[in-house]
Amino acid sequence: MGWALRLYGGSDKEYNGALHNGENNDFNNEWAADDRIGIFFNPIKKELSYFRNGKFLGTPFKNV
């Protein structure tokens, strides 16, 4: 069991997104070279949230 944010370059967006237990969901596929990705884990809410270049992207993982 694991949580991942996959960021593959190029036009093949099939492999981008949030991955948990082998299931992929379409999560923010607008990545660009030199993007800075931030991750925030909230242990009280048990959530993983993501940021790109300082902007909040969302919380694809809950009950982590």
mmCIF file of the N, C-alpha and C atoms, coordinates in Angstrom:
data_MODEL
# 
_entry.id   MODEL 
# 
loop_
_atom_site.group_PDB 
_atom_site.id 
_atom_site.type_symbol 
_atom_site.label_atom_id 
_atom_site.label_alt_id 
_atom_site.label_comp_id 
_atom_site.label_asym_id 
_atom_site.label_entity_id 
_atom_site.label_seq_id 
_atom_site.pdbx_PDB_ins_code 
_atom_site.Cartn_x 
_atom_site.Cartn_y 
_atom_site.Cartn_z 
_atom_site.occupancy 
_atom_site.B_iso_or_equiv 
_atom_site.pdbx_formal_charge 
_atom_site.auth_seq_id 
_atom_site.auth_comp_id 
_atom_site.auth_asym_id 
_atom_site.auth_atom_id 
_atom_site.pdbx_PDB_model_num 
ATOM 1   N N  . MET A 1 1  ? 0.853  -1.164 0.000   1.00 0.00 ? 1  MET A N  1 
ATOM 2   C CA . MET A 1 1  ? 0.000  0.000  0.000   1.00 0.00 ? 1  MET A CA 1 
ATOM 3   C C  . MET A 1 1  ? 0.902  1.230  0.000   1.00 0.00 ? 1  MET A C  1 
ATOM 4   N N  . GLY A 1 2  ? 0.622  2.192  -0.875  1.00 0.00 ? 2  GLY A N  1 
ATOM 5   C CA . GLY A 1 2  ? 1.408  3.406  -0.924  1.00 0.00 ? 2  GLY A CA 1 
ATOM 6   C C  . GLY A 1 2  ? 0.667  4.506  -1.649  1.00 0.00 ? 2  GLY A C  1 
ATOM 7   N N  . TRP A 1 3  ? 1.213  5.694  -1.528  1.00 0.00 ? 3  TRP A N  1 
ATOM 8   C CA . TRP A 1 3  ? 0.639  6.872  -2.159  1.00 0.00 ? 3  TRP A CA 1 
ATOM 9   C C  . TRP A 1 3  ? 1.727  7.519  -2.994  1.00 0.00 ? 3  TRP A C  1 
ATOM 10  N N  . ALA A 1 4  ? 1.396  7.944  -4.211  1.00 0.00 ? 4  ALA A N  1 
ATOM 11  C CA . ALA A 1 4  ? 2.392  8.570  -5.072  1.00 0.00 ? 4  ALA A CA 1 
ATOM 12  C C  . ALA A 1 4  ? 1.732  9.589  -5.986  1.00 0.00 ? 4  ALA A C  1 
ATOM 13  N N  . LEU A 1 5  ? 2.519  10.548 -6.378  1.00 0.00 ? 5  LEU A N  1 
ATOM 14  C CA . LEU A 1 5  ? 2.114  11.507 -7.395  1.00 0.00 ? 5  LEU A CA 1 
ATOM 15  C C  . LEU A 1 5  ? 3.077  11.303 -8.544  1.00 0.00 ? 5  LEU A C  1 
ATOM 16  N N  . ARG A 1 6  ? 2.576  10.804 -9.680  1.00 0.00 ? 6  ARG A N  1 
ATOM 17  C CA . ARG A 1 6  ? 3.437  10.476 -10.816 1.00 0.00 ? 6  ARG A CA 1 
ATOM 18  C C  . ARG A 1 6  ? 3.464  11.651 -11.789 1.00 0.00 ? 6  ARG A C  1 
ATOM 19  N N  . LEU A 1 7  ? 4.665  12.034 -12.155 1.00 0.00 ? 7  LEU A N  1 
ATOM 20  C CA . LEU A 1 7  ? 4.862  13.174 -13.043 1.00 0.00 ? 7  LEU A CA 1 
ATOM 21  C C  . LEU A 1 7  ? 5.746  12.753 -14.202 1.00 0.00 ? 7  LEU A C  1 
ATOM 22  N N  . TYR A 1 8  ? 5.169  12.275 -15.260 1.00 0.00 ? 8  TYR A N  1 
ATOM 23  C CA . TYR A 1 8  ? 5.933  11.902 -16.437 1.00 0.00 ? 8  TYR A CA 1 
ATOM 24  C C  . TYR A 1 8  ? 5.827  13.015 -17.454 1.00 0.00 ? 8  TYR A C  1 
ATOM 25  N N  . GLY A 1 9  ? 6.941  13.367 -18.051 1.00 0.00 ? 9  GLY A N  1 
ATOM 26  C CA . GLY A 1 9  ? 6.935  14.411 -19.070 1.00 0.00 ? 9  GLY A CA 1 
ATOM 27  C C  . GLY A 1 9  ? 6.377  13.904 -20.380 1.00 0.00 ? 9  GLY A C  1 
ATOM 28  N N  . GLY A 1 10 ? 6.249  14.803 -21.318 1.00 0.00 ? 10 GLY A N  1 
ATOM 29  C CA . GLY A 1 10 ? 5.760  14.449 -22.634 1.00 0.00 ? 10 GLY A CA 1 
ATOM 30  C C  . GLY A 1 10 ? 4.256  14.549 -22.735 1.00 0.00 ? 10 GLY A C  1 
ATOM 31  N N  . SER A 1 11 ? 3.735  14.090 -23.865 1.00 0.00 ? 11 SER A N  1 
ATOM 32  C CA . SER A 1 11 ? 2.303  14.233 -24.122 1.00 0.00 ? 11 SER A CA 1 
ATOM 33  C C  . SER A 1 11 ? 1.491  13.050 -23.611 1.00 0.00 ? 11 SER A C  1 
ATOM 34  N N  . ASP A 1 12 ? 2.135  11.993 -23.130 1.00 0.00 ? 12 ASP A N  1 
ATOM 35  C CA . ASP A 1 12 ? 1.419  10.817 -22.649 1.00 0.00 ? 12 ASP A CA 1 
ATOM 36  C C  . ASP A 1 12 ? 0.936  11.056 -21.227 1.00 0.00 ? 12 ASP A C  1 
ATOM 37  N N  . LYS A 1 13 ? -0.273 11.564 -21.084 1.00 0.00 ? 13 LYS A N  1 
ATOM 38  C CA . LYS A 1 13 ? -0.819 11.910 -19.776 1.00 0.00 ? 13 LYS A CA 1 
ATOM 39  C C  . LYS A 1 13 ? -1.422 10.689 -19.068 1.00 0.00 ? 13 LYS A C  1 
ATOM 40  N N  . GLU A 1 14 ? -1.429 9.547  -19.737 1.00 0.00 ? 14 GLU A N  1 
ATOM 41  C CA . GLU A 1 14 ? -2.024 8.351  -19.150 1.00 0.00 ? 14 GLU A CA 1 
ATOM 42  C C  . GLU A 1 14 ? -1.347 7.974  -17.833 1.00 0.00 ? 14 GLU A C  1 
ATOM 43  N N  . TYR A 1 15 ? -0.064 8.282  -17.705 1.00 0.00 ? 15 TYR A N  1 
ATOM 44  C CA . TYR A 1 15 ? 0.675  7.867  -16.526 1.00 0.00 ? 15 TYR A CA 1 
ATOM 45  C C  . TYR A 1 15 ? 0.882  8.997  -15.526 1.00 0.00 ? 15 TYR A C  1 
ATOM 46  N N  . ASN A 1 16 ? 0.184  10.092 -15.682 1.00 0.00 ? 16 ASN A N  1 
ATOM 47  C CA . ASN A 1 16 ? 0.251  11.191 -14.715 1.00 0.00 ? 16 ASN A CA 1 
ATOM 48  C C  . ASN A 1 16 ? -0.892 11.047 -13.725 1.00 0.00 ? 16 ASN A C  1 
ATOM 49  N N  . GLY A 1 17 ? -0.707 11.609 -12.555 1.00 0.00 ? 17 GLY A N  1 
ATOM 50  C CA . GLY A 1 17 ? -1.792 11.652 -11.586 1.00 0.00 ? 17 GLY A CA 1 
ATOM 51  C C  . GLY A 1 17 ? -1.416 11.088 -10.241 1.00 0.00 ? 17 GLY A C  1 
ATOM 52  N N  . ALA A 1 18 ? -2.418 10.926 -9.414  1.00 0.00 ? 18 ALA A N  1 
ATOM 53  C CA . ALA A 1 18 ? -2.253 10.401 -8.064  1.00 0.00 ? 18 ALA A CA 1 
ATOM 54  C C  . ALA A 1 18 ? -2.497 8.896  -8.093  1.00 0.00 ? 18 ALA A C  1 
ATOM 55  N N  . LEU A 1 19 ? -1.633 8.149  -7.429  1.00 0.00 ? 19 LEU A N  1 
ATOM 56  C CA . LEU A 1 19 ? -1.702 6.690  -7.435  1.00 0.00 ? 19 LEU A CA 1 
ATOM 57  C C  . LEU A 1 19 ? -1.790 6.174  -6.009  1.00 0.00 ? 19 LEU A C  1 
ATOM 58  N N  . HIS A 1 20 ? -2.746 5.277  -5.783  1.00 0.00 ? 20 HIS A N  1 
ATOM 59  C CA . HIS A 1 20 ? -2.876 4.625  -4.475  1.00 0.00 ? 20 HIS A CA 1 
ATOM 60  C C  . HIS A 1 20 ? -3.398 3.213  -4.696  1.00 0.00 ? 20 HIS A C  1 
ATOM 61  N N  . ASN A 1 21 ? -2.716 2.247  -4.110  1.00 0.00 ? 21 ASN A N  1 
ATOM 62  C CA . ASN A 1 21 ? -3.099 0.834  -4.227  1.00 0.00 ? 21 ASN A CA 1 
ATOM 63  C C  . ASN A 1 21 ? -3.272 0.388  -5.673  1.00 0.00 ? 21 ASN A C  1 
ATOM 64  N N  . GLY A 1 22 ? -2.408 0.876  -6.565  1.00 0.00 ? 22 GLY A N  1 
ATOM 65  C CA . GLY A 1 22 ? -2.457 0.474  -7.956  1.00 0.00 ? 22 GLY A CA 1 
ATOM 66  C C  . GLY A 1 22 ? -3.529 1.167  -8.786  1.00 0.00 ? 22 GLY A C  1 
ATOM 67  N N  . GLU A 1 23 ? -4.300 2.051  -8.181  1.00 0.00 ? 23 GLU A N  1 
ATOM 68  C CA . GLU A 1 23 ? -5.339 2.771  -8.904  1.00 0.00 ? 23 GLU A CA 1 
ATOM 69  C C  . GLU A 1 23 ? -4.882 4.203  -9.154  1.00 0.00 ? 23 GLU A C  1 
ATOM 70  N N  . ASN A 1 24 ? -5.040 4.648  -10.385 1.00 0.00 ? 24 ASN A N  1 
ATOM 71  C CA . ASN A 1 24 ? -4.624 5.994  -10.781 1.00 0.00 ? 24 ASN A CA 1 
ATOM 72  C C  . ASN A 1 24 ? -5.849 6.885  -10.900 1.00 0.00 ? 24 ASN A C  1 
ATOM 73  N N  . ASN A 1 25 ? -5.771 8.104  -10.346 1.00 0.00 ? 25 ASN A N  1 
ATOM 74  C CA . ASN A 1 25 ? -6.823 9.077  -10.617 1.00 0.00 ? 25 ASN A CA 1 
ATOM 75  C C  . ASN A 1 25 ? -6.191 10.296 -11.261 1.00 0.00 ? 25 ASN A C  1 
ATOM 76  N N  . ASP A 1 26 ? -6.934 10.931 -12.117 1.00 0.00 ? 26 ASP A N  1 
ATOM 77  C CA . ASP A 1 26 ? -6.452 12.069 -12.881 1.00 0.00 ? 26 ASP A CA 1 
ATOM 78  C C  . ASP A 1 26 ? -6.318 13.262 -11.937 1.00 0.00 ? 26 ASP A C  1 
ATOM 79  N N  . PHE A 1 27 ? -5.099 13.580 -11.543 1.00 0.00 ? 27 PHE A N  1 
ATOM 80  C CA . PHE A 1 27 ? -4.872 14.675 -10.600 1.00 0.00 ? 27 PHE A CA 1 
ATOM 81  C C  . PHE A 1 27 ? -3.857 15.632 -11.176 1.00 0.00 ? 27 PHE A C  1 
ATOM 82  N N  . ASN A 1 28 ? -4.287 16.778 -11.565 1.00 0.00 ? 28 ASN A N  1 
ATOM 83  C CA . ASN A 1 28 ? -3.448 17.868 -12.034 1.00 0.00 ? 28 ASN A CA 1 
ATOM 84  C C  . ASN A 1 28 ? -2.367 17.409 -13.000 1.00 0.00 ? 28 ASN A C  1 
ATOM 85  N N  . ASN A 1 29 ? -2.715 17.309 -14.250 1.00 0.00 ? 29 ASN A N  1 
ATOM 86  C CA . ASN A 1 29 ? -1.776 16.867 -15.276 1.00 0.00 ? 29 ASN A CA 1 
ATOM 87  C C  . ASN A 1 29 ? -1.071 18.015 -15.984 1.00 0.00 ? 29 ASN A C  1 
ATOM 88  N N  . GLU A 1 30 ? -1.104 19.203 -15.443 1.00 0.00 ? 30 GLU A N  1 
ATOM 89  C CA . GLU A 1 30 ? -0.507 20.372 -16.097 1.00 0.00 ? 30 GLU A CA 1 
ATOM 90  C C  . GLU A 1 30 ? 0.896  20.664 -15.555 1.00 0.00 ? 30 GLU A C  1 
ATOM 91  N N  . TRP A 1 31 ? 1.782  19.691 -15.625 1.00 0.00 ? 31 TRP A N  1 
ATOM 92  C CA . TRP A 1 31 ? 3.144  19.865 -15.136 1.00 0.00 ? 31 TRP A CA 1 
ATOM 93  C C  . TRP A 1 31 ? 4.020  20.469 -16.219 1.00 0.00 ? 31 TRP A C  1 
ATOM 94  N N  . ALA A 1 32 ? 5.044  21.195 -15.801 1.00 0.00 ? 32 ALA A N  1 
ATOM 95  C CA . ALA A 1 32 ? 5.993  21.782 -16.748 1.00 0.00 ? 32 ALA A CA 1 
ATOM 96  C C  . ALA A 1 32 ? 7.402  21.632 -16.179 1.00 0.00 ? 32 ALA A C  1 
ATOM 97  N N  . ALA A 1 33 ? 8.396  21.709 -17.052 1.00 0.00 ? 33 ALA A N  1 
ATOM 98  C CA . ALA A 1 33 ? 9.787  21.635 -16.612 1.00 0.00 ? 33 ALA A CA 1 
ATOM 99  C C  . ALA A 1 33 ? 10.048 22.732 -15.589 1.00 0.00 ? 33 ALA A C  1 
ATOM 100 N N  . ASP A 1 34 ? 10.832 22.419 -14.584 1.00 0.00 ? 34 ASP A N  1 
ATOM 101 C CA . ASP A 1 34 ? 11.234 23.339 -13.514 1.00 0.00 ? 34 ASP A CA 1 
ATOM 102 C C  . ASP A 1 34 ? 10.125 23.679 -12.524 1.00 0.00 ? 34 ASP A C  1 
ATOM 103 N N  . ASP A 1 35 ? 8.978  22.980 -12.574 1.00 0.00 ? 35 ASP A N  1 
ATOM 104 C CA . ASP A 1 35 ? 7.959  23.171 -11.538 1.00 0.00 ? 35 ASP A CA 1 
ATOM 105 C C  . ASP A 1 35 ? 8.529  22.726 -10.194 1.00 0.00 ? 35 ASP A C  1 
ATOM 106 N N  . ARG A 1 36 ? 8.132  23.416 -9.152  1.00 0.00 ? 36 ARG A N  1 
ATOM 107 C CA . ARG A 1 36 ? 8.516  23.033 -7.791  1.00 0.00 ? 36 ARG A CA 1 
ATOM 108 C C  . ARG A 1 36 ? 7.287  22.443 -7.126  1.00 0.00 ? 36 ARG A C  1 
ATOM 109 N N  . ILE A 1 37 ? 7.400  21.177 -6.706  1.00 0.00 ? 37 ILE A N  1 
ATOM 110 C CA . ILE A 1 37 ? 6.280  20.457 -6.118  1.00 0.00 ? 37 ILE A CA 1 
ATOM 111 C C  . ILE A 1 37 ? 6.465  20.374 -4.610  1.00 0.00 ? 37 ILE A C  1 
ATOM 112 N N  . GLY A 1 38 ? 5.419  20.740 -3.880  1.00 0.00 ? 38 GLY A N  1 
ATOM 113 C CA . GLY A 1 38 ? 5.435  20.656 -2.426  1.00 0.00 ? 38 GLY A CA 1 
ATOM 114 C C  . GLY A 1 38 ? 4.386  19.670 -1.946  1.00 0.00 ? 38 GLY A C  1 
ATOM 115 N N  . ILE A 1 39 ? 4.684  19.007 -0.848  1.00 0.00 ? 39 ILE A N  1 
ATOM 116 C CA . ILE A 1 39 ? 3.766  18.029 -0.257  1.00 0.00 ? 39 ILE A CA 1 
ATOM 117 C C  . ILE A 1 39 ? 3.550  18.393 1.199   1.00 0.00 ? 39 ILE A C  1 
ATOM 118 N N  . PHE A 1 40 ? 2.300  18.362 1.624   1.00 0.00 ? 40 PHE A N  1 
ATOM 119 C CA . PHE A 1 40 ? 1.970  18.639 3.015   1.00 0.00 ? 40 PHE A CA 1 
ATOM 120 C C  . PHE A 1 40 ? 1.200  17.459 3.578   1.00 0.00 ? 40 PHE A C  1 
ATOM 121 N N  . PHE A 1 41 ? 1.687  16.888 4.669   1.00 0.00 ? 41 PHE A N  1 
ATOM 122 C CA . PHE A 1 41 ? 0.977  15.812 5.361   1.00 0.00 ? 41 PHE A CA 1 
ATOM 123 C C  . PHE A 1 41 ? 0.370  16.375 6.632   1.00 0.00 ? 41 PHE A C  1 
ATOM 124 N N  . ASN A 1 42 ? -0.946 16.249 6.757   1.00 0.00 ? 42 ASN A N  1 
ATOM 125 C CA . ASN A 1 42 ? -1.646 16.666 7.960   1.00 0.00 ? 42 ASN A CA 1 
ATOM 126 C C  . ASN A 1 42 ? -1.939 15.412 8.776   1.00 0.00 ? 42 ASN A C  1 
ATOM 127 N N  . PRO A 1 43 ? -1.177 15.178 9.870   1.00 0.00 ? 43 PRO A N  1 
ATOM 128 C CA . PRO A 1 43 ? -1.353 13.942 10.633  1.00 0.00 ? 43 PRO A CA 1 
ATOM 129 C C  . PRO A 1 43 ? -2.668 13.896 11.415  1.00 0.00 ? 43 PRO A C  1 
ATOM 130 N N  . ILE A 1 44 ? -3.248 15.044 11.707  1.00 0.00 ? 44 ILE A N  1 
ATOM 131 C CA . ILE A 1 44 ? -4.512 15.064 12.439  1.00 0.00 ? 44 ILE A CA 1 
ATOM 132 C C  . ILE A 1 44 ? -5.660 14.634 11.521  1.00 0.00 ? 44 ILE A C  1 
ATOM 133 N N  . LYS A 1 45 ? -5.703 15.198 10.304  1.00 0.00 ? 45 LYS A N  1 
ATOM 134 C CA . LYS A 1 45 ? -6.747 14.833 9.340   1.00 0.00 ? 45 LYS A CA 1 
ATOM 135 C C  . LYS A 1 45 ? -6.368 13.606 8.506   1.00 0.00 ? 45 LYS A C  1 
ATOM 136 N N  . LYS A 1 46 ? -5.096 13.183 8.589   1.00 0.00 ? 46 LYS A N  1 
ATOM 137 C CA . LYS A 1 46 ? -4.574 12.050 7.819   1.00 0.00 ? 46 LYS A CA 1 
ATOM 138 C C  . LYS A 1 46 ? -4.745 12.285 6.319   1.00 0.00 ? 46 LYS A C  1 
ATOM 139 N N  . GLU A 1 47 ? -4.274 13.456 5.847   1.00 0.00 ? 47 GLU A N  1 
ATOM 140 C CA . GLU A 1 47 ? -4.406 13.833 4.454   1.00 0.00 ? 47 GLU A CA 1 
ATOM 141 C C  . GLU A 1 47 ? -3.057 14.248 3.858   1.00 0.00 ? 47 GLU A C  1 
ATOM 142 N N  . LEU A 1 48 ? -2.877 13.960 2.572   1.00 0.00 ? 48 LEU A N  1 
ATOM 143 C CA . LEU A 1 48 ? -1.723 14.431 1.813   1.00 0.00 ? 48 LEU A CA 1 
ATOM 144 C C  . LEU A 1 48 ? -2.209 15.458 0.804   1.00 0.00 ? 48 LEU A C  1 
ATOM 145 N N  . SER A 1 49 ? -1.644 16.654 0.857   1.00 0.00 ? 49 SER A N  1 
ATOM 146 C CA . SER A 1 49 ? -2.003 17.725 -0.073  1.00 0.00 ? 49 SER A CA 1 
ATOM 147 C C  . SER A 1 49 ? -0.773 18.107 -0.889  1.00 0.00 ? 49 SER A C  1 
ATOM 148 N N  . TYR A 1 50 ? -1.014 18.647 -2.070  1.00 0.00 ? 50 TYR A N  1 
ATOM 149 C CA . TYR A 1 50 ? 0.073  18.995 -2.976  1.00 0.00 ? 50 TYR A CA 1 
ATOM 150 C C  . TYR A 1 50 ? -0.007 20.459 -3.406  1.00 0.00 ? 50 TYR A C  1 
ATOM 151 N N  . PHE A 1 51 ? 1.175  21.018 -3.683  1.00 0.00 ? 51 PHE A N  1 
ATOM 152 C CA . PHE A 1 51 ? 1.321  22.391 -4.153  1.00 0.00 ? 51 PHE A CA 1 
ATOM 153 C C  . PHE A 1 51 ? 2.230  22.381 -5.375  1.00 0.00 ? 51 PHE A C  1 
ATOM 154 N N  . ARG A 1 52 ? 2.013  23.287 -6.295  1.00 0.00 ? 52 ARG A N  1 
ATOM 155 C CA . ARG A 1 52 ? 2.909  23.459 -7.440  1.00 0.00 ? 52 ARG A CA 1 
ATOM 156 C C  . ARG A 1 52 ? 3.262  24.938 -7.530  1.00 0.00 ? 52 ARG A C  1 
ATOM 157 N N  . ASN A 1 53 ? 4.557  25.212 -7.445  1.00 0.00 ? 53 ASN A N  1 
ATOM 158 C CA . ASN A 1 53 ? 5.049  26.590 -7.492  1.00 0.00 ? 53 ASN A CA 1 
ATOM 159 C C  . ASN A 1 53 ? 4.352  27.471 -6.456  1.00 0.00 ? 53 ASN A C  1 
ATOM 160 N N  . GLY A 1 54 ? 4.108  26.909 -5.275  1.00 0.00 ? 54 GLY A N  1 
ATOM 161 C CA . GLY A 1 54 ? 3.512  27.652 -4.171  1.00 0.00 ? 54 GLY A CA 1 
ATOM 162 C C  . GLY A 1 54 ? 1.997  27.738 -4.198  1.00 0.00 ? 54 GLY A C  1 
ATOM 163 N N  . LYS A 1 55 ? 1.344  27.203 -5.231  1.00 0.00 ? 55 LYS A N  1 
ATOM 164 C CA . LYS A 1 55 ? -0.110 27.249 -5.321  1.00 0.00 ? 55 LYS A CA 1 
ATOM 165 C C  . LYS A 1 55 ? -0.703 25.902 -4.935  1.00 0.00 ? 55 LYS A C  1 
ATOM 166 N N  . PHE A 1 56 ? -1.741 25.934 -4.118  1.00 0.00 ? 56 PHE A N  1 
ATOM 167 C CA . PHE A 1 56 ? -2.417 24.725 -3.665  1.00 0.00 ? 56 PHE A CA 1 
ATOM 168 C C  . PHE A 1 56 ? -3.078 24.006 -4.843  1.00 0.00 ? 56 PHE A C  1 
ATOM 169 N N  . LEU A 1 57 ? -2.809 22.703 -4.968  1.00 0.00 ? 57 LEU A N  1 
ATOM 170 C CA . LEU A 1 57 ? -3.403 21.911 -6.057  1.00 0.00 ? 57 LEU A CA 1 
ATOM 171 C C  . LEU A 1 57 ? -4.597 21.084 -5.609  1.00 0.00 ? 57 LEU A C  1 
ATOM 172 N N  . GLY A 1 58 ? -4.557 20.649 -4.368  1.00 0.00 ? 58 GLY A N  1 
ATOM 173 C CA . GLY A 1 58 ? -5.649 19.814 -3.877  1.00 0.00 ? 58 GLY A CA 1 
ATOM 174 C C  . GLY A 1 58 ? -5.156 18.734 -2.935  1.00 0.00 ? 58 GLY A C  1 
ATOM 175 N N  . THR A 1 59 ? -6.098 17.934 -2.468  1.00 0.00 ? 59 THR A N  1 
ATOM 176 C CA . THR A 1 59 ? -5.819 16.864 -1.514  1.00 0.00 ? 59 THR A CA 1 
ATOM 177 C C  . THR A 1 59 ? -6.350 15.551 -2.090  1.00 0.00 ? 59 THR A C  1 
ATOM 178 N N  . PRO A 1 60 ? -5.542 14.859 -2.896  1.00 0.00 ? 60 PRO A N  1 
ATOM 179 C CA . PRO A 1 60 ? -6.030 13.640 -3.515  1.00 0.00 ? 60 PRO A CA 1 
ATOM 180 C C  . PRO A 1 60 ? -6.071 12.427 -2.577  1.00 0.00 ? 60 PRO A C  1 
ATOM 181 N N  . PHE A 1 61 ? -5.364 12.511 -1.452  1.00 0.00 ? 61 PHE A N  1 
ATOM 182 C CA . PHE A 1 61 ? -5.288 11.363 -0.553  1.00 0.00 ? 61 PHE A CA 1 
ATOM 183 C C  . PHE A 1 61 ? -5.831 11.718 0.828   1.00 0.00 ? 61 PHE A C  1 
ATOM 184 N N  . LYS A 1 62 ? -6.802 10.949 1.273   1.00 0.00 ? 62 LYS A N  1 
ATOM 185 C CA . LYS A 1 62 ? -7.381 11.119 2.608   1.00 0.00 ? 62 LYS A CA 1 
ATOM 186 C C  . LYS A 1 62 ? -7.336 9.794  3.328   1.00 0.00 ? 62 LYS A C  1 
ATOM 187 N N  . ASN A 1 63 ? -7.389 9.836  4.643   1.00 0.00 ? 63 ASN A N  1 
ATOM 188 C CA . ASN A 1 63 ? -7.303 8.650  5.484   1.00 0.00 ? 63 ASN A CA 1 
ATOM 189 C C  . ASN A 1 63 ? -5.987 7.903  5.253   1.00 0.00 ? 63 ASN A C  1 
ATOM 190 N N  . VAL A 1 64 ? -4.890 8.676  5.222   1.00 0.00 ? 64 VAL A N  1 
ATOM 191 C CA . VAL A 1 64 ? -3.556 8.120  4.994   1.00 0.00 ? 64 VAL A CA 1 
ATOM 192 C C  . VAL A 1 64 ? -3.024 7.545  6.278   1.00 0.00 ? 64 VAL A C  1 
# 
